[in-house]
Amino acid sequence: YTLAQLDPHFTFNALNAIGSVIRQKDADKAYDYMLKFTKLIRSSLESTEKIAWTMAEELHFVDHYLQLQQLRYNNQFEYVISTNGSIDQQIQIPKMLIQHYAENAVKHGLRHVKEGGRLSITIGHVDTTLLIRIRDNGLGREAAAAARHATSTGKGTEISNSMVRLYKSRTKRGIAVTVNDLRSDQGSAIGTEVIIEIGLL
């Protein structure tokens, strides 16, 4: 799929989930989720030629995306997005960068957790570096890799990496992404943390 598109599997399953709400005759809830879905599609289509958009646009997109994923997975995970008040919401970041890692957290980790799933996205800064943390309590990378081996194409990561390269080339801002395996004191996997650092100068 192109730089601006959502995962086709997500699109198909989101529509199925909304259809299920319609069958339950909850018209208000179905309308609310359909509105969120159409806003995602509109944002995606309207930004086809963009490699970056504002932090506010990204977080709005991620929020709607995660609400639809909660519907799809019957609320088996919760999420929180927190932003340091001093962060400029108009700062430009690579389009769908946070969304990509949030999608990975749900698709490869949290969907395997039947209850008590948690995803946190925190945005702050250290000096002149924007710091974004995306943490989940899903399977962990090793188990997730085994679970997705047969079905994952890696296209999402490939597209995200392309967006980052284009952004770095055009803005001359540095971006670093670090992925950490979270482990208990006993050494067992308890989730994954992604740290994204973006230079502000």
N, C-alpha and C positions, 0 to 999 in steps of 0.2 A: 504494500500500500504506500501511498505517497506521503510526503513530509507532513501534510496537514490532516491526515485521516486518523480516526480512531481504529483500534483493533476490530476487525470485522466480526470476530467471535463475540466481543463485548456488545457490539451493536445488535447482533442477532439475539443474544441472550437477554439484553435489556428490554427489547421489544417483547420477548416472550414473558418476561417478568411483569411488564405492564399489562400484557394481555391477561395474565393470571389475576391481577387485581380487578380488571374489568369483569372477569367471570365471577368474581366474588361480589359483584354489584356494589363496589365502593367507588362511586363515580368521582367524588371529590379527590380521593387519594390517587386514582388513576390519572385524573387531569393534572394534578400537581406533578406527578412523576413524568408524564408526557411533556409537560412544559419544560421541565429540567432537561429532558432528553433532547428536545428540539433546540434548546439554547446551546447545548453542547455541539450539536450538528452545525448550527448557524455559526458559532464561534470558529469551529474547525474550517468550514467552507470560506468564511470571510477572511481568514488569515492564511489562505493557501500560499501566498507569495511571501509571507513574512518568515524570518528566521528567529525573531524575538518579539516579545510583547511585554506589557508592564507586569510587575509583581501582582498588582490588583487583579488583572485579567487572568493570570496564571492561577491564583488562589481561588478565584471565583469558579474557574473551569474545574479545578481539582475538587472543590467542595461539591459541585453538582455531580461530578463523576463518581465520587465516593458514596454519595447518597443513593445513586442508582445501583452501585455494587452492593450496598447494604440490602436494598430491595431484592436484588438477584440472589443473594446468599442468606436471605431470611434473617438479617440482623445478627449473624453469628460473630460479627466483629463490630467494635466501636472505634471511632477515630476522633482526634482533636487536632486542630490547626491553631497554633499560637504564634503571634508575631510581636516582636519587640516594638513598642510604640514609636521608637525613633527611626524605624525603617521607612524609607521613602517608598510609598506604594507605587510611584510612577517610574521607579528604576526599571530599566529594560533587562530582561533575562531571556535566555534561550527558550523559545516556545515549547510548552509541554515537557519541560525538563523535570520538574517536580512530579508532574502527572505520570511520567514514564516510570519513575521509581516507586510511586504509590501504586501504580498498576502492577508492577512486579511483586510488591509486598502482598497484594491481595491474591494475585493469580498463582504465585508460586509458594506462598507461605500461609496466609491467613485462611484461604478457602479450605485448607486441610484441617484447620482447628475448628472443631464442631461448636464450641462455645468459649466465651471469654477472650476472643481475639481482640488485640489492641494495636492501633496504628497511631503514631504521633508524628506530626510534622511541626518542627519549630524553626523559626527564622529569626536570626539576630545578626550581630556583627562584632568582629574583633578588630579594632583600629579601622583600617581601610579595606577589610575583607568581609564580604557578605557570607554568613555561615548558615547553611540549611542542613538540618538533621531530619532524616526519615527513618523511624525505628518501628519495628514490628516484633511481635512475639510468636511468629509463625514457625514453620518447620526448621528453618535454617538452610543455608545454601546447599549443603551436601545432600540432605534428604530431598530438598526441592529439586535439585538437579536430577536425581534418580527418578523422581516422580514425573518430571516433564520431558525426560529424554526422548520419548517416542513422539511427542506432539509439538514441541517448541521449534520454531524456525529461526529464532534469534533476530527476526526482522526489526522488532521494536528497539532493541539495543543498538542495532546497526543504524537505524534512523536517528535515534537520540545522539549517538556519537557523531553523525554527520552534521546535525544541527549545532552541536558544541564546536566542532571544527570551523564551521562557517562563521559562527558568532565570534570566536577568537580571532579569526582572520580579519573580520570587518571592524571589530571594536578594539582589537589589540589588548583586550582584558584577559587576564589569566583565569583559567578554570581548572580546578582539580576535584576529582571524585574518588573518594575512598570508601570501600565496602568492608565492614567489620562483621565477623561472626560473633554473636553474643553467646556466652556460655555460663552455665551455673557454676557454683563452687566445686561441684563434682565433675565438671567438664562436659556436661551434656548440652546440646544445642538448645537455646531458648529464644532464638530469633536472629534478626539481621539489622544492622544499622548502616545507613548510607550517609556520608558527610559530603556535602557539596560546598566548595569554597570558590567564590567569585570575587576577583579584584574589583574594587570600586573606582580605582584611578586608572 
